[in-house]
Amino acid sequence: MTVTTEADGEKAGAPNPDRMLLARERILGFTARGVFHEDDARAERLARAMADRAGLTRENDTIGRLLKSALGKTLDAESADFHLDEFETSRDGVPAGIADLVHPMSPRDFFERQYDQRRPMLFRGPPDRFSALMDWDDVNEIIHARNLKPPQLKLWSDGQAFPVTDLFSRAYGLGSRKLQPADERIDGHRLTRYLQNGATLIVDSIGTIHEPIKTLIAAIEASLGTHATANLYVSYRRQRGFSTHWDSHDVYVLQVRGSKDWRLFGEMRRAPTESDVAANMLPPARPIWSGTLNSGDLLFIPRGWWHDACVPEERDGEGSIHLTAQLQQYTGRDVLTWLAAKLAARSELFRINVPMYAGPEAAEAYREALTSLVEEAWRQFTVKDFVDDMRTAWSEDTRLHLDKRVDPWTRPDWDAHRIVVCGTKQATLQAGPDASSFRLTANGFTCEFDSRCKPLVIAMLGGVSVGDLKRLDPERFPATFIDRFLVSLLVADTVRTAPPESA
């Protein structure tokens, strides 16, 4: 197929395929996928540094106990008042999203209950419920062939991290030939010795290198319009990988293979965040719940709940594989960030410098004007607006389909390619400024289109082949028009293609 650049022989008044996409703007308040992890890391480093300067370290038992006493917290949790909500599910097969994980509850019921009262929940399932996500051959292949490196790869035991660099072979034979860093591989014998001596192997963001988990994470993201990630844990001994701790994010524990004993100790405090300055000081001495997760079980642990885990005593030496999944969470801080981005886009007052040195009269005038602006924004604020923006700002993960020709429209099987709008799971259509245009919001951008191409965009939202688009209305949209229109959208990263063999 040849894509022409001239409108050869176009009828007067006929739509120009190169001018159907009128504008494309990034959604305000958009959080890119990579920032999800980078912000967490920066915030955690800051929180730890502040806690250390304040003397609030785990080892400082005296300060920890004094602070707990001042906050009115008991040092030992009582288990008599706690009951863990437990559910049974018969659902098996590969989980296809959050609905399969929290079955028999619906996602809405699950999140409503968690909003009303933040409590752990246990979902018992068939032994093979998560077996398709990871098996021992997968673990061996990942370690042997994926060239894992820190910080994605970790080894922990009893709350202490081992230097993972000790696992890597750096020379052949007697060491006469040194390896380049990219050639270094994990020494399987060394790793086995660490695991035999009680270490836990951790692989962060396992979905980036293992397709079944990548598929699950993508389904969760698409259904909720948020970002998610999952980590892998492999252990054999009674030693705990992490000591008793709480996380700044909700944790979904999927027991994939083997068994693991879990203990819950209660809340550190209600809803701590990733930038919380309260350190992991002293967990309660006694758990309020303990139990065993077997293959197919899922334990939900809200953020801020003290917990730990280990291989059951009677199964010491038997391997356990579990995953922890987390979703990007939004708090009031995110609402303010989103609102600030909207104000900055439309108000000069919100963008100008604060009159720090212009005198008291200028400062008071600025304060009054800014107060009025923010109060008006709050009066117009709705949670629905925020949720709609966060959902439509969600960006799907990208997938490669490289071939001998880098431009898919030049391939002989171009008409068999499937066209899908990027971020289609959370895409929305809205009216434009007038009847001559409409807007598509998806994948973090709002695109304004000529209204005459609306049937094509609607077809692409459902997923359609190039050939089907050409057959949709050949009189209005001839094949040459479709080709040029699609090329313009591909160049703008508004749509993506999948070759016939992967469609």
C-alpha positions, 0 to 999 in steps of 0.5 A: 500500500502506498500512502499519498501526501496529496489530495489527488482528485479530491472532490470539492468539500470532501473531508481531508483525512490529514485534517480530521484530527484538529487538536491534541492536548494532555489532560491536566493533572495527568500522572504518567506511569513512571511517576507512580514508582518514582514518587513513591521512592522519593517520598520514602527516602524523604520520610526515612530521613526525617524520621532518622533526624527525629530519632524515630528509628526502629532500634530506638525502643524508648522513643517508640514507646514514649511516642506510642504512650503520648498518642494514647496507643496500647503497646500490645494489641488485643485479639478478642475484638478483632474478626477477620472477614473471610470469604469463599470463592469457587472461581478458578482459571486465570484471573482476568481482573479485580473482579476475579480477585475479590469474588464473591464480592463485586468490586464496588461492594469491596471498595465501598466496604473498604472506604467505610471501614479499613480492614483486612479481608481473606478470600479462600479459593481453589488450589489452582486459582493462581497457578497459571500466573507462575510455576517453578519453571517460570521462576527458574527461567526468570532467574536464568534468562532475564538478567535481573539486577538490583534494585529489581532483584532483592534478597532479604532475611529477618528484616535485613537486605543481603548484598545482591551483587554477591550473587553474580558471576564476574569471570569465566574459569579462573578469572582470566576473562572479566565479564562486562556488567551487562554479561553478568549472570546470577550464579544459581549455586550461590542463590540456592545457598542463600535460599537454603539458609533462609533468605527470601528472593524478591523480584519487584515489578514482576509483570514487566518481565512475565507475561501472565502477570503482565496480563493480569496487571493490565486487566486490573488497570484497564478496569479501574483506570489506575496504575498497578504493579506486582512483586514476586516473593520466593522462600523456603524457610521459617525465617521471615523476609521482612520483619514486622512492618506496615506499608504505605499502600494497600497490599493484595497477597496472592498465594500462588504456590505452597503455603505461608503463615501470616500475622496481623498486628493491627493499624499503625495509624489510620491511612498513612501515606508514602510521605508519612514521617511516622517511622516503623517504630514498634509493632504490637507484641502480639498479633490480633490474627494469624493464619495460613494462606494456601495456594489459591488464597488472597489476603487483602491488607490495608495500608498502615496494618502491621504484618509479617509472613513466613513458611509454616513450620511443618513445611520448612524446606518446601517452596512458597511463591506469592505475589503482592499487588498494589494499586495507585491510590489517590488521596486529598493531596492528589485532589489538590494537585489536580485542582492546582493544575486546572487553576494554573491552566486558566488563571494568571493569578495562580501562575504569577509570583507570590508578592513576598517582597512587594509590601503588606498591601500587595500581599493582602491584595494577593491573599484576597484574590487567591482566596476568592479564586480557590474558594470558587474552584472548591464550590465547583469541585465534584469527586466525579470530575476528579474520578473522570479525569483520573480515569481518562488520564490513565495510560495503557502499557505499550506493546511492541510489534516490530517487523521487517518494516517499521511502518505498519501501513507499508506491510502487505497485510496492512488491511488485516491489521487491527486498529485500537484507540490507545487507552480505549478501556477508559476512553470517552466521547464528548461534544466539541465547542460546536457541531463541527467537532467532537472530542475523544479523551483517552490515554492521557490526552483529549483529541478534537476531531472533525465531526465528519469522521465520528463513525470511524472513531466509534468503530475504532473504539470497539477494535476494528481492522483496517479492511473493515474501516475501508468497507464501512462507508467506501463512498464517504471514506475511500481506501486512500482516505482511511489510509491517510487518516490512520497514518495521522493518528498513528503518528500522533500516538492516538491509535495503535495497531496489532498485526493479524497474528497477534490481534 
